């Protein structure tokens, strides 16, 4: 598993994620886009997709895995491989453009909100990027 942090922190990151999930009594996470249940493995990759942190709690996701990173409260989310690779069609609910997650690395944990990182329209900028819907 890779991360967007410094080289050599992979084991610390794995422990950080597993500790956050354990504290929330979770051994599965749900895809933030299609809500598919993803089992969490103890070795890399931890999920069949990618994980990311968001500084915001998103009420439309039915679970919340709070964790502290460098003194900040963050929320752990996942996106499954099918949503990342375009098997599930993910579109903006306002401008109807398609989300492309294929450039994200599988098995990675990003320390930023990947859904808010590249908004497709002004609505996306104003709503922190959580304006995507699965239309599989």
MODELLER restraints for C-alpha pairs under 7 A, 6 or more apart:
rsr = mdl.restraints
at = mdl.atoms
rsr.add(forms.Gaussian(group=physical.xy_distance, feature=features.Distance(at['CA:1:A'], at['CA:10:A']), mean=6.72, stdev=0.5))
rsr.add(forms.Gaussian(group=physical.xy_distance, feature=features.Distance(at['CA:1:A'], at['CA:44:A']), mean=5.15, stdev=0.5))
rsr.add(forms.Gaussian(group=physical.xy_distance, feature=features.Distance(at['CA:1:A'], at['CA:45:A']), mean=5.32, stdev=0.5))
rsr.add(forms.Gaussian(group=physical.xy_distance, feature=features.Distance(at['CA:1:A'], at['CA:107:A']), mean=5.16, stdev=0.5))
rsr.add(forms.Gaussian(group=physical.xy_distance, feature=features.Distance(at['CA:1:A'], at['CA:108:A']), mean=5.49, stdev=0.5))
rsr.add(forms.Gaussian(group=physical.xy_distance, feature=features.Distance(at['CA:2:A'], at['CA:10:A']), mean=6.43, stdev=0.5))
rsr.add(forms.Gaussian(group=physical.xy_distance, feature=features.Distance(at['CA:2:A'], at['CA:107:A']), mean=6.79, stdev=0.5))
rsr.add(forms.Gaussian(group=physical.xy_distance, feature=features.Distance(at['CA:2:A'], at['CA:108:A']), mean=4.93, stdev=0.5))
rsr.add(forms.Gaussian(group=physical.xy_distance, feature=features.Distance(at['CA:2:A'], at['CA:109:A']), mean=6.92, stdev=0.5))
rsr.add(forms.Gaussian(group=physical.xy_distance, feature=features.Distance(at['CA:3:A'], at['CA:10:A']), mean=6.87, stdev=0.5))
rsr.add(forms.Gaussian(group=physical.xy_distance, feature=features.Distance(at['CA:3:A'], at['CA:108:A']), mean=5.25, stdev=0.5))
rsr.add(forms.Gaussian(group=physical.xy_distance, feature=features.Distance(at['CA:3:A'], at['CA:109:A']), mean=5.07, stdev=0.5))
rsr.add(forms.Gaussian(group=physical.xy_distance, feature=features.Distance(at['CA:3:A'], at['CA:110:A']), mean=6.00, stdev=0.5))
rsr.add(forms.Gaussian(group=physical.xy_distance, feature=features.Distance(at['CA:4:A'], at['CA:110:A']), mean=5.75, stdev=0.5))
rsr.add(forms.Gaussian(group=physical.xy_distance, feature=features.Distance(at['CA:4:A'], at['CA:111:A']), mean=6.79, stdev=0.5))
rsr.add(forms.Gaussian(group=physical.xy_distance, feature=features.Distance(at['CA:20:A'], at['CA:65:A']), mean=6.64, stdev=0.5))
rsr.add(forms.Gaussian(group=physical.xy_distance, feature=features.Distance(at['CA:20:A'], at['CA:66:A']), mean=6.90, stdev=0.5))
rsr.add(forms.Gaussian(group=physical.xy_distance, feature=features.Distance(at['CA:20:A'], at['CA:67:A']), mean=5.63, stdev=0.5))
rsr.add(forms.Gaussian(group=physical.xy_distance, feature=features.Distance(at['CA:21:A'], at['CA:27:A']), mean=6.69, stdev=0.5))
rsr.add(forms.Gaussian(group=physical.xy_distance, feature=features.Distance(at['CA:21:A'], at['CA:65:A']), mean=6.44, stdev=0.5))
rsr.add(forms.Gaussian(group=physical.xy_distance, feature=features.Distance(at['CA:24:A'], at['CA:65:A']), mean=6.10, stdev=0.5))
rsr.add(forms.Gaussian(group=physical.xy_distance, feature=features.Distance(at['CA:27:A'], at['CA:39:A']), mean=6.33, stdev=0.5))
rsr.add(forms.Gaussian(group=physical.xy_distance, feature=features.Distance(at['CA:27:A'], at['CA:40:A']), mean=5.50, stdev=0.5))
rsr.add(forms.Gaussian(group=physical.xy_distance, feature=features.Distance(at['CA:28:A'], at['CA:37:A']), mean=6.48, stdev=0.5))
rsr.add(forms.Gaussian(group=physical.xy_distance, feature=features.Distance(at['CA:28:A'], at['CA:38:A']), mean=5.41, stdev=0.5))
rsr.add(forms.Gaussian(group=physical.xy_distance, feature=features.Distance(at['CA:28:A'], at['CA:39:A']), mean=4.35, stdev=0.5))
rsr.add(forms.Gaussian(group=physical.xy_distance, feature=features.Distance(at['CA:28:A'], at['CA:40:A']), mean=5.18, stdev=0.5))
rsr.add(forms.Gaussian(group=physical.xy_distance, feature=features.Distance(at['CA:29:A'], at['CA:37:A']), mean=5.89, stdev=0.5))
rsr.add(forms.Gaussian(group=physical.xy_distance, feature=features.Distance(at['CA:29:A'], at['CA:38:A']), mean=5.24, stdev=0.5))
rsr.add(forms.Gaussian(group=physical.xy_distance, feature=features.Distance(at['CA:29:A'], at['CA:39:A']), mean=6.54, stdev=0.5))
rsr.add(forms.Gaussian(group=physical.xy_distance, feature=features.Distance(at['CA:29:A'], at['CA:78:A']), mean=6.78, stdev=0.5))
rsr.add(forms.Gaussian(group=physical.xy_distance, feature=features.Distance(at['CA:30:A'], at['CA:36:A']), mean=5.33, stdev=0.5))
rsr.add(forms.Gaussian(group=physical.xy_distance, feature=features.Distance(at['CA:30:A'], at['CA:37:A']), mean=4.49, stdev=0.5))
rsr.add(forms.Gaussian(group=physical.xy_distance, feature=features.Distance(at['CA:30:A'], at['CA:38:A']), mean=5.68, stdev=0.5))
rsr.add(forms.Gaussian(group=physical.xy_distance, feature=features.Distance(at['CA:30:A'], at['CA:78:A']), mean=6.55, stdev=0.5))
rsr.add(forms.Gaussian(group=physical.xy_distance, feature=features.Distance(at['CA:31:A'], at['CA:37:A']), mean=6.54, stdev=0.5))
rsr.add(forms.Gaussian(group=physical.xy_distance, feature=features.Distance(at['CA:31:A'], at['CA:78:A']), mean=5.11, stdev=0.5))
rsr.add(forms.Gaussian(group=physical.xy_distance, feature=features.Distance(at['CA:31:A'], at['CA:79:A']), mean=4.61, stdev=0.5))
rsr.add(forms.Gaussian(group=physical.xy_distance, feature=features.Distance(at['CA:31:A'], at['CA:80:A']), mean=5.44, stdev=0.5))
rsr.add(forms.Gaussian(group=physical.xy_distance, feature=features.Distance(at['CA:32:A'], at['CA:61:A']), mean=6.22, stdev=0.5))
rsr.add(forms.Gaussian(group=physical.xy_distance, feature=features.Distance(at['CA:32:A'], at['CA:77:A']), mean=6.36, stdev=0.5))
rsr.add(forms.Gaussian(group=physical.xy_distance, feature=features.Distance(at['CA:32:A'], at['CA:78:A']), mean=5.83, stdev=0.5))
rsr.add(forms.Gaussian(group=physical.xy_distance, feature=features.Distance(at['CA:32:A'], at['CA:79:A']), mean=5.63, stdev=0.5))
rsr.add(forms.Gaussian(group=physical.xy_distance, feature=features.Distance(at['CA:33:A'], at['CA:79:A']), mean=6.58, stdev=0.5))
rsr.add(forms.Gaussian(group=physical.xy_distance, feature=features.Distance(at['CA:33:A'], at['CA:133:A']), mean=6.40, stdev=0.5))
rsr.add(forms.Gaussian(group=physical.xy_distance, feature=features.Distance(at['CA:33:A'], at['CA:134:A']), mean=6.02, stdev=0.5))
rsr.add(forms.Gaussian(group=physical.xy_distance, feature=features.Distance(at['CA:34:A'], at['CA:134:A']), mean=5.59, stdev=0.5))
rsr.add(forms.Gaussian(group=physical.xy_distance, feature=features.Distance(at['CA:38:A'], at['CA:47:A']), mean=6.30, stdev=0.5))
rsr.add(forms.Gaussian(group=physical.xy_distance, feature=features.Distance(at['CA:38:A'], at['CA:48:A']), mean=6.70, stdev=0.5))
rsr.add(forms.Gaussian(group=physical.xy_distance, feature=features.Distance(at['CA:39:A'], at['CA:47:A']), mean=6.38, stdev=0.5))
rsr.add(forms.Gaussian(group=physical.xy_distance, feature=features.Distance(at['CA:40:A'], at['CA:46:A']), mean=5.34, stdev=0.5))
rsr.add(forms.Gaussian(group=physical.xy_distance, feature=features.Distance(at['CA:40:A'], at['CA:47:A']), mean=5.25, stdev=0.5))
rsr.add(forms.Gaussian(group=physical.xy_distance, feature=features.Distance(at['CA:41:A'], at['CA:47:A']), mean=6.35, stdev=0.5))
rsr.add(forms.Gaussian(group=physical.xy_distance, feature=features.Distance(at['CA:44:A'], at['CA:107:A']), mean=6.93, stdev=0.5))
rsr.add(forms.Gaussian(group=physical.xy_distance, feature=features.Distance(at['CA:45:A'], at['CA:107:A']), mean=4.59, stdev=0.5))
rsr.add(forms.Gaussian(group=physical.xy_distance, feature=features.Distance(at['CA:46:A'], at['CA:107:A']), mean=6.57, stdev=0.5))
rsr.add(forms.Gaussian(group=physical.xy_distance, feature=features.Distance(at['CA:47:A'], at['CA:107:A']), mean=6.53, stdev=0.5))
rsr.add(forms.Gaussian(group=physical.xy_distance, feature=features.Distance(at['CA:48:A'], at['CA:80:A']), mean=5.94, stdev=0.5))
rsr.add(forms.Gaussian(group=physical.xy_distance, feature=features.Distance(at['CA:48:A'], at['CA:81:A']), mean=5.89, stdev=0.5))
rsr.add(forms.Gaussian(group=physical.xy_distance, feature=features.Distance(at['CA:48:A'], at['CA:107:A']), mean=6.94, stdev=0.5))
rsr.add(forms.Gaussian(group=physical.xy_distance, feature=features.Distance(at['CA:49:A'], at['CA:79:A']), mean=5.67, stdev=0.5))
rsr.add(forms.Gaussian(group=physical.xy_distance, feature=features.Distance(at['CA:49:A'], at['CA:80:A']), mean=4.17, stdev=0.5))
rsr.add(forms.Gaussian(group=physical.xy_distance, feature=features.Distance(at['CA:49:A'], at['CA:81:A']), mean=4.25, stdev=0.5))
rsr.add(forms.Gaussian(group=physical.xy_distance, feature=features.Distance(at['CA:49:A'], at['CA:106:A']), mean=5.19, stdev=0.5))
rsr.add(forms.Gaussian(group=physical.xy_distance, feature=features.Distance(at['CA:49:A'], at['CA:107:A']), mean=5.79, stdev=0.5))
rsr.add(forms.Gaussian(group=physical.xy_distance, feature=features.Distance(at['CA:50:A'], at['CA:78:A']), mean=5.66, stdev=0.5))
rsr.add(forms.Gaussian(group=physical.xy_distance, feature=features.Distance(at['CA:50:A'], at['CA:79:A']), mean=5.53, stdev=0.5))
rsr.add(forms.Gaussian(group=physical.xy_distance, feature=features.Distance(at['CA:50:A'], at['CA:80:A']), mean=6.53, stdev=0.5))
rsr.add(forms.Gaussian(group=physical.xy_distance, feature=features.Distance(at['CA:50:A'], at['CA:106:A']), mean=5.26, stdev=0.5))
rsr.add(forms.Gaussian(group=physical.xy_distance, feature=features.Distance(at['CA:50:A'], at['CA:107:A']), mean=5.03, stdev=0.5))
rsr.add(forms.Gaussian(group=physical.xy_distance, feature=features.Distance(at['CA:50:A'], at['CA:108:A']), mean=5.13, stdev=0.5))
rsr.add(forms.Gaussian(group=physical.xy_distance, feature=features.Distance(at['CA:50:A'], at['CA:109:A']), mean=5.96, stdev=0.5))
rsr.add(forms.Gaussian(group=physical.xy_distance, feature=features.Distance(at['CA:51:A'], at['CA:76:A']), mean=6.98, stdev=0.5))
rsr.add(forms.Gaussian(group=physical.xy_distance, feature=features.Distance(at['CA:51:A'], at['CA:77:A']), mean=5.70, stdev=0.5))
rsr.add(forms.Gaussian(group=physical.xy_distance, feature=features.Distance(at['CA:51:A'], at['CA:78:A']), mean=4.29, stdev=0.5))
rsr.add(forms.Gaussian(group=physical.xy_distance, feature=features.Distance(at['CA:51:A'], at['CA:79:A']), mean=6.45, stdev=0.5))
rsr.add(forms.Gaussian(group=physical.xy_distance, feature=features.Distance(at['CA:51:A'], at['CA:108:A']), mean=6.19, stdev=0.5))
rsr.add(forms.Gaussian(group=physical.xy_distance, feature=features.Distance(at['CA:51:A'], at['CA:109:A']), mean=4.47, stdev=0.5))
rsr.add(forms.Gaussian(group=physical.xy_distance, feature=features.Distance(at['CA:51:A'], at['CA:110:A']), mean=6.31, stdev=0.5))
rsr.add(forms.Gaussian(group=physical.xy_distance, feature=features.Distance(at['CA:52:A'], at['CA:76:A']), mean=5.87, stdev=0.5))
rsr.add(forms.Gaussian(group=physical.xy_distance, feature=features.Distance(at['CA:52:A'], at['CA:77:A']), mean=5.40, stdev=0.5))
rsr.add(forms.Gaussian(group=physical.xy_distance, feature=features.Distance(at['CA:52:A'], at['CA:78:A']), mean=6.11, stdev=0.5))
rsr.add(forms.Gaussian(group=physical.xy_distance, feature=features.Distance(at['CA:52:A'], at['CA:109:A']), mean=5.12, stdev=0.5))
rsr.add(forms.Gaussian(group=physical.xy_distance, feature=features.Distance(at['CA:52:A'], at['CA:110:A']), mean=4.47, stdev=0.5))
rsr.add(forms.Gaussian(group=physical.xy_distance, feature=features.Distance(at['CA:52:A'], at['CA:111:A']), mean=5.77, stdev=0.5))
rsr.add(forms.Gaussian(group=physical.xy_distance, feature=features.Distance(at['CA:52:A'], at['CA:112:A']), mean=6.18, stdev=0.5))
rsr.add(forms.Gaussian(group=physical.xy_distance, feature=features.Distance(at['CA:52:A'], at['CA:113:A']), mean=6.04, stdev=0.5))
rsr.add(forms.Gaussian(group=physical.xy_distance, feature=features.Distance(at['CA:52:A'], at['CA:114:A']), mean=6.75, stdev=0.5))
rsr.add(forms.Gaussian(group=physical.xy_distance, feature=features.Distance(at['CA:53:A'], at['CA:74:A']), mean=6.03, stdev=0.5))
rsr.add(forms.Gaussian(group=physical.xy_distance, feature=features.Distance(at['CA:53:A'], at['CA:75:A']), mean=5.40, stdev=0.5))
rsr.add(forms.Gaussian(group=physical.xy_distance, feature=features.Distance(at['CA:53:A'], at['CA:76:A']), mean=4.70, stdev=0.5))
rsr.add(forms.Gaussian(group=physical.xy_distance, feature=features.Distance(at['CA:53:A'], at['CA:77:A']), mean=6.16, stdev=0.5))
rsr.add(forms.Gaussian(group=physical.xy_distance, feature=features.Distance(at['CA:53:A'], at['CA:110:A']), mean=6.36, stdev=0.5))
rsr.add(forms.Gaussian(group=physical.xy_distance, feature=features.Distance(at['CA:53:A'], at['CA:111:A']), mean=5.05, stdev=0.5))
rsr.add(forms.Gaussian(group=physical.xy_distance, feature=features.Distance(at['CA:53:A'], at['CA:112:A']), mean=5.27, stdev=0.5))
rsr.add(forms.Gaussian(group=physical.xy_distance, feature=features.Distance(at['CA:53:A'], at['CA:113:A']), mean=5.61, stdev=0.5))
rsr.add(forms.Gaussian(group=physical.xy_distance, feature=features.Distance(at['CA:54:A'], at['CA:74:A']), mean=5.55, stdev=0.5))
rsr.add(forms.Gaussian(group=physical.xy_distance, feature=features.Distance(at['CA:54:A'], at['CA:75:A']), mean=5.19, stdev=0.5))
rsr.add(forms.Gaussian(group=physical.xy_distance, feature=features.Distance(at['CA:54:A'], at['CA:76:A']), mean=6.61, stdev=0.5))
rsr.add(forms.Gaussian(group=physical.xy_distance, feature=features.Distance(at['CA:54:A'], at['CA:112:A']), mean=5.79, stdev=0.5))
rsr.add(forms.Gaussian(group=physical.xy_distance, feature=features.Distance(at['CA:54:A'], at['CA:113:A']), mean=4.70, stdev=0.5))
rsr.add(forms.Gaussian(group=physical.xy_distance, feature=features.Distance(at['CA:55:A'], at['CA:73:A']), mean=6.65, stdev=0.5))
rsr.add(forms.Gaussian(group=physical.xy_distance, feature=features.Distance(at['CA:55:A'], at['CA:74:A']), mean=4.64, stdev=0.5))
rsr.add(forms.Gaussian(group=physical.xy_distance, feature=features.Distance(at['CA:55:A'], at['CA:75:A']), mean=6.20, stdev=0.5))
rsr.add(forms.Gaussian(group=physical.xy_distance, feature=features.Distance(at['CA:56:A'], at['CA:74:A']), mean=6.95, stdev=0.5))
rsr.add(forms.Gaussian(group=physical.xy_distance, feature=features.Distance(at['CA:56:A'], at['CA:75:A']), mean=6.73, stdev=0.5))
rsr.add(forms.Gaussian(group=physical.xy_distance, feature=features.Distance(at['CA:57:A'], at['CA:75:A']), mean=6.17, stdev=0.5))
rsr.add(forms.Gaussian(group=physical.xy_distance, feature=features.Distance(at['CA:64:A'], at['CA:75:A']), mean=6.54, stdev=0.5))
rsr.add(forms.Gaussian(group=physical.xy_distance, feature=features.Distance(at['CA:65:A'], at['CA:75:A']), mean=5.47, stdev=0.5))
rsr.add(forms.Gaussian(group=physical.xy_distance, feature=features.Distance(at['CA:65:A'], at['CA:76:A']), mean=5.25, stdev=0.5))
rsr.add(forms.Gaussian(group=physical.xy_distance, feature=features.Distance(at['CA:66:A'], at['CA:73:A']), mean=6.71, stdev=0.5))
rsr.add(forms.Gaussian(group=physical.xy_distance, feature=features.Distance(at['CA:66:A'], at['CA:74:A']), mean=5.78, stdev=0.5))
rsr.add(forms.Gaussian(group=physical.xy_distance, feature=features.Distance(at['CA:66:A'], at['CA:75:A']), mean=4.57, stdev=0.5))
rsr.add(forms.Gaussian(group=physical.xy_distance, feature=features.Distance(at['CA:66:A'], at['CA:76:A']), mean=6.40, stdev=0.5))
rsr.add(forms.Gaussian(group=physical.xy_distance, feature=features.Distance(at['CA:67:A'], at['CA:73:A']), mean=5.80, stdev=0.5))
rsr.add(forms.Gaussian(group=physical.xy_distance, feature=features.Distance(at['CA:67:A'], at['CA:74:A']), mean=5.32, stdev=0.5))
rsr.add(forms.Gaussian(group=physical.xy_distance, feature=features.Distance(at['CA:67:A'], at['CA:75:A']), mean=6.04, stdev=0.5))
rsr.add(forms.Gaussian(group=physical.xy_distance, feature=features.Distance(at['CA:68:A'], at['CA:74:A']), mean=5.82, stdev=0.5))
rsr.add(forms.Gaussian(group=physical.xy_distance, feature=features.Distance(at['CA:82:A'], at['CA:88:A']), mean=5.83, stdev=0.5))
rsr.add(forms.Gaussian(group=physical.xy_distance, feature=features.Distance(at['CA:83:A'], at['CA:90:A']), mean=6.98, stdev=0.5))
rsr.add(forms.Gaussian(group=physical.xy_distance, feature=features.Distance(at['CA:84:A'], at['CA:100:A']), mean=6.81, stdev=0.5))
rsr.add(forms.Gaussian(group=physical.xy_distance, feature=features.Distance(at['CA:84:A'], at['CA:101:A']), mean=4.22, stdev=0.5))
rsr.add(forms.Gaussian(group=physical.xy_distance, feature=features.Distance(at['CA:84:A'], at['CA:102:A']), mean=5.11, stdev=0.5))
rsr.add(forms.Gaussian(group=physical.xy_distance, feature=features.Distance(at['CA:85:A'], at['CA:101:A']), mean=6.27, stdev=0.5))
rsr.add(forms.Gaussian(group=physical.xy_distance, feature=features.Distance(at['CA:85:A'], at['CA:102:A']), mean=4.90, stdev=0.5))
rsr.add(forms.Gaussian(group=physical.xy_distance, feature=features.Distance(at['CA:86:A'], at['CA:100:A']), mean=6.76, stdev=0.5))
rsr.add(forms.Gaussian(group=physical.xy_distance, feature=features.Distance(at['CA:88:A'], at['CA:134:A']), mean=6.49, stdev=0.5))
rsr.add(forms.Gaussian(group=physical.xy_distance, feature=features.Distance(at['CA:88:A'], at['CA:135:A']), mean=6.93, stdev=0.5))
rsr.add(forms.Gaussian(group=physical.xy_distance, feature=features.Distance(at['CA:88:A'], at['CA:136:A']), mean=4.99, stdev=0.5))
rsr.add(forms.Gaussian(group=physical.xy_distance, feature=features.Distance(at['CA:89:A'], at['CA:134:A']), mean=5.77, stdev=0.5))
rsr.add(forms.Gaussian(group=physical.xy_distance, feature=features.Distance(at['CA:89:A'], at['CA:135:A']), mean=5.44, stdev=0.5))
rsr.add(forms.Gaussian(group=physical.xy_distance, feature=features.Distance(at['CA:89:A'], at['CA:136:A']), mean=5.43, stdev=0.5))
rsr.add(forms.Gaussian(group=physical.xy_distance, feature=features.Distance(at['CA:90:A'], at['CA:98:A']), mean=5.76, stdev=0.5))
rsr.add(forms.Gaussian(group=physical.xy_distance, feature=features.Distance(at['CA:90:A'], at['CA:99:A']), mean=5.46, stdev=0.5))
rsr.add(forms.Gaussian(group=physical.xy_distance, feature=features.Distance(at['CA:90:A'], at['CA:132:A']), mean=6.26, stdev=0.5))
rsr.add(forms.Gaussian(group=physical.xy_distance, feature=features.Distance(at['CA:90:A'], at['CA:133:A']), mean=5.44, stdev=0.5))
rsr.add(forms.Gaussian(group=physical.xy_distance, feature=features.Distance(at['CA:90:A'], at['CA:134:A']), mean=4.48, stdev=0.5))
rsr.add(forms.Gaussian(group=physical.xy_distance, feature=features.Distance(at['CA:90:A'], at['CA:135:A']), mean=6.13, stdev=0.5))
rsr.add(forms.Gaussian(group=physical.xy_distance, feature=features.Distance(at['CA:91:A'], at['CA:97:A']), mean=5.48, stdev=0.5))
rsr.add(forms.Gaussian(group=physical.xy_distance, feature=features.Distance(at['CA:91:A'], at['CA:98:A']), mean=4.34, stdev=0.5))
rsr.add(forms.Gaussian(group=physical.xy_distance, feature=features.Distance(at['CA:91:A'], at['CA:99:A']), mean=5.66, stdev=0.5))
rsr.add(forms.Gaussian(group=physical.xy_distance, feature=features.Distance(at['CA:91:A'], at['CA:132:A']), mean=5.45, stdev=0.5))
rsr.add(forms.Gaussian(group=physical.xy_distance, feature=features.Distance(at['CA:91:A'], at['CA:133:A']), mean=5.49, stdev=0.5))
rsr.add(forms.Gaussian(group=physical.xy_distance, feature=features.Distance(at['CA:91:A'], at['CA:134:A']), mean=6.54, stdev=0.5))
rsr.add(forms.Gaussian(group=physical.xy_distance, feature=features.Distance(at['CA:92:A'], at['CA:98:A']), mean=6.41, stdev=0.5))
rsr.add(forms.Gaussian(group=physical.xy_distance, feature=features.Distance(at['CA:92:A'], at['CA:131:A']), mean=5.68, stdev=0.5))
rsr.add(forms.Gaussian(group=physical.xy_distance, feature=features.Distance(at['CA:92:A'], at['CA:132:A']), mean=4.57, stdev=0.5))
rsr.add(forms.Gaussian(group=physical.xy_distance, feature=features.Distance(at['CA:92:A'], at['CA:133:A']), mean=6.36, stdev=0.5))
rsr.add(forms.Gaussian(group=physical.xy_distance, feature=features.Distance(at['CA:93:A'], at['CA:131:A']), mean=5.79, stdev=0.5))
rsr.add(forms.Gaussian(group=physical.xy_distance, feature=features.Distance(at['CA:93:A'], at['CA:132:A']), mean=5.86, stdev=0.5))
rsr.add(forms.Gaussian(group=physical.xy_distance, feature=features.Distance(at['CA:93:A'], at['CA:133:A']), mean=6.28, stdev=0.5))
rsr.add(forms.Gaussian(group=physical.xy_distance, feature=features.Distance(at['CA:95:A'], at['CA:121:A']), mean=6.82, stdev=0.5))
rsr.add(forms.Gaussian(group=physical.xy_distance, feature=features.Distance(at['CA:115:A'], at['CA:129:A']), mean=5.43, stdev=0.5))
rsr.add(forms.Gaussian(group=physical.xy_distance, feature=features.Distance(at['CA:115:A'], at['CA:130:A']), mean=6.35, stdev=0.5))
rsr.add(forms.Gaussian(group=physical.xy_distance, feature=features.Distance(at['CA:116:A'], at['CA:128:A']), mean=5.33, stdev=0.5))
rsr.add(forms.Gaussian(group=physical.xy_distance, feature=features.Distance(at['CA:116:A'], at['CA:129:A']), mean=3.69, stdev=0.5))
rsr.add(forms.Gaussian(group=physical.xy_distance, feature=features.Distance(at['CA:116:A'], at['CA:130:A']), mean=6.47, stdev=0.5))
rsr.add(forms.Gaussian(group=physical.xy_distance, feature=features.Distance(at['CA:119:A'], at['CA:125:A']), mean=5.80, stdev=0.5))
rsr.add(forms.Gaussian(group=physical.xy_distance, feature=features.Distance(at['CA:119:A'], at['CA:129:A']), mean=5.74, stdev=0.5))
rsr.add(forms.Gaussian(group=physical.xy_distance, feature=features.Distance(at['CA:124:A'], at['CA:131:A']), mean=6.41, stdev=0.5))
